[in-house]
């Protein structure tokens, strides 16, 4: 988790930049995430079959997967030599924070990406509960969760197709996500899950494209630091969101909690769109 929260993305971007293919970052990182979601979906679908062989067999299969991943990493071609910068860690960290604080565009990208990661990642663990609240049977909830993983994979794999879209387009998509979630929570019928599935995919479209735009805007020497700041901001925001969600779910109802999240997402998207318009479409 620590490796992928900014460091992996920075390495991928810098390698592409060195090859003169930085514009392909959204496609490459989207495919990486899409394959990851597809693997999770495949593992989930095979769980009912593999469990028949016993947990020991599953554990050994897990070890084999880890070894295969290590082998794949070792087989990667050697990276080009780069200039070694012998600077203290705290100095680099300070420079990264100063870069963020002194660049409104970068700060805006981080803020919006953090909000998208917080709501998208935070709600991900509650979708099975949403399915149960609509009246779906346990087996149907499992299919619902599988459909969400498929939508996330599809969203990640196709996100790069919007890499040339204007930034306000993603604000509109974010507002649409909120409206879909709010409408699904307001109706709370078995068919309501059909509104959640595309919302999960759209979250990934927004995440991948804003991550790419952030990397296009930041310098190489502080890339990993700033990318980690974005991930950290997302985790902090997610913690706050989960606390509010829990209070609403326990004090009122899960319907109110999901509706509140949907409404907040829609307002954030519309607010960002209005702010962008007032600034003359800058950024």
N, C-alpha and C positions, 0 to 999 in steps of 0.2 A: 504493500500500500504506500509506504513512504517513497519507494522507488518510482511509482507511477504518478505520484502527486506533484508533478511539475518537472522532475528530473528526466523521466523518459521522454516526455513531450519536447523538452529542450534539446535533448540529444538528437531526436528525430528531425527537428526543424533545422538545427545547425548542420546536420549531415546533408539534408536536402539543399540547404542554402549553399553549401560548399560545392554541390553539383550543379548549381544554377537552376534548381527546381523547387525553390521555396514555395511557389504558387501551388504546388501539388500537395502541400502539407495537409490541407483539409481532407483530401482524398485518401492519403496514406493513413493518417491518424483515425479517420472515420472507419476505414476498412479494418484497422487493428481492433478498434472497439467493437465493430460489428461481428468480427470473428469471435471475439470474446463472449459476446451475448449469445451467439449461435452455439458456442461450446457449452455455455451454461444451460441453454435450452435442451441440447442433446443429452447432457448429463441428467437433467431433470426427467426427461422422457424415458431414459434408460434405467432410472433408479428402481422402478418396480420390478424390472427383470433382473438387474444385477444383484439386488438384495437377496434373491433366492440362492445365490452362491455363498452367502454368509458374509459377515462384516470383515472377517480376516481377508477374504478375497478382494473386497472393496478397498481395504487399506493397502494391500499390495498393488492394486491397480493404481491407486493414488500415488504411491511411491514411483511406479513406472512412469506415470505422467510427468512427475517432477524431474525425473532423470532425463526423460525425453526433452523437456524444456531446457534443461541445462545443456544437453548435447546440441540443441538448436542454437543456443547462445554462443557456445564455443565454436560452432561452425560458421558463424557470421564472419564476413571478410574483415580484415584488419582495417581499422579506421585510419585516416590520414593523420600525420603528425600535426599538432597545432602548437601555437605559442604558449609556453608555460608561464602562467602569471603567479608569481609567488607573493600573494597578498593574503593577509590574515583573514580568517573567516568572518570575524565581526566587521572588518572594514568592507568586505563585499556585501554583507548583509545590510550595513548602513547605506552603502551606495544604492542598493536595490530599493530600499524604502525611500530614499531621497528622489530617485528617479520616478517612482510612483507618485509621490506627493507633489512633485514639480511638473507633472504632465497630466492635465485634466482629461485628455483623451484616454490615456492608459488607465487612470483611476476610474473613469467611466466604464471601460471594458471590464475591469476587475469587479466593480460593484455589480454590474448586470450579470456577468458570468457567475459570480458568487451566489446571487439570488436564484438564478436558474438551477445551479447545482444543488442548492439548499432545498428548494421545493421538489425538484425532480428526484433527487436522491433520498430526501426525507420521506416523501410519500410512497416511494417504492416498497418500503416494508409494510405499508398499511393497505396496499391493494388487496391482499387476501381477505383482510377484515372487511373492506368495502364489498367484495364479492359475497361474503357471508351475510352482510347486512342487507343485500338485495334479495336474499332468499335462495341463492344458489346452493346446491348440494356440494359436499366436500370434493367429490370428483369433478364437478363443474368448476369449482374454484381453482383446482389444479390446472384445468384447461385454460381458464382465464389468465392465470399467472404465466402459463406458457405462451399465450397469445401476446401478452405484454412484452415478454422477452423477445419474441419474434418481431414485434413492432419496433423495439429498441434497436435490434440488429438492423432492420430495414432502414430506420432513420439514420443510424450511424453510417451505413454503407452508401446512402444516397445523399447525405448532407452536402457533399462537395458540389453538387449540381447547383446549389444556391450561393456559391462562393463569390459570384459577381453581383449578387443582389445588393441593393442599397440597405444600409443599416436599419432604417425604419421598417423594412419588411420583417425583420426578426422581432421587432417590438410588437408588430401586429400579430405575428405567429404566437408570441408569448401571451398576448391578450386572448387569442383564440383558445389556447390551452386552458387558461383560467375559466373561460366561459364554458368549455366542454366539461371541465371538472365540476363547476358549480351546477350546471344543468343536470349532470349525472347524479349528483348528491341530492338535488331538489326532487328529482323524480324517484330515485332509489327503488327501481324495479329491476328485475333480472335483465331486461334489455338495456338498462343503463350502462352496463359494462362495455357496450359497444362504443360509448363515447369516451371511455377511459383509454382504450387501446390506442387510438390515433394520437391522443394527448401524450402518451408515453413516448411514442415515436417522434413527435414534434419537439419534445424536450431535448432529444439527442441531436436533432437538426440544429437547434439553437446553440446547444453546448459546443458542438464541433466547430461551427462557424465563428462563434465568439472567441473560442480558444485560438483559432487560426488568426483572427484579426488582432488579437492581443500579441501573438508572436511576431506578426508583421510589424508591430509598432515598437517593440522593445529591442535594445541593443544586446549583442551576443554575450558580452561579459557579465551581464546581470540577468540573463534569460532564465536560468534555472531558479535563481532567487525570486524573481518577480512571479514566475509561474507557480512557485511554492507559496508565495504570498496569496495568490488567487485561490489556491486550494485551501489554504488555512482560513481565509476569509469565508469560503464556502462552508467549511466545517463549523466555524463559529456561528454563522448565520443559520445553518441547519440545526444546531443545538437549540438556539432560541426558538426556531420554528416548531421543533418537536415539543418543547416545553409548552408553548401556547396551544398546540394541537392537543396535547394530553389534558390540559386544563379544560378545554372546550369539550373534548370527548367524555371526560369523567363528570364534569359539572353540568353539561347540557346533553349532548348526544354525539354519536359519530357523524350523523348527518350534518349537524351544525359545524363540526370540525372540518369536514370535507368541503362544505359550502364556504366556510370562512377562508380556507386555503385557496379555493377556486376564485373567490372574490378578490383576495389579495393579489393573486397572480395577474388577474385581468386588470386591476387598478395599476399595478406596477408597469405592465406593458403599455397601457394607455398613457400613464404618466410620463414614461420615457419617450413615447411618441410625441406627446404635446411639447415636452421640453426640447426635443430635437427640432420640432417645427418652429418654436419660438427663437431658437438659436440660428434659424435660417438653414437648417439641415446640415450643420457642421458635424463632421465625424461620421 
